[in-house]
Amino acid sequence: MPTIKDIQSIAKNRSIQLPKKIRKANMIHILQEKEGNSPCYSKQECTNKICLWYIDCQKEFNKNKK
C-alpha cells in the first residue's frame, strides 16, 4: 500500500507538482491523469491488475462501498 510519502516521491520523480494539502486519493487521481489514464482510483471495481494502484485502490473502493 503506497504511503503519502511514496506518492509524493513518485510525483517528484515524474516532475509532477502536487498541491501541499491534498487527500491521498486526489494525489493519485492527478498522477493517473498525467499518465493519460482515467482518474478512477477507489471509484470503481477494477480488473486492471497491472495498475500501480490496483491493490490499494480496490481496498479503498470496497471500504467506501460499505
Buried (B, 14 or more C-beta within 10 A) or exposed (E): EBEEEEBBEBBEEEEBEBEEEEEBBBBBBBBBEBEEBEBBBBBEEBEEEEBBBBEBBBEBBEEEEE
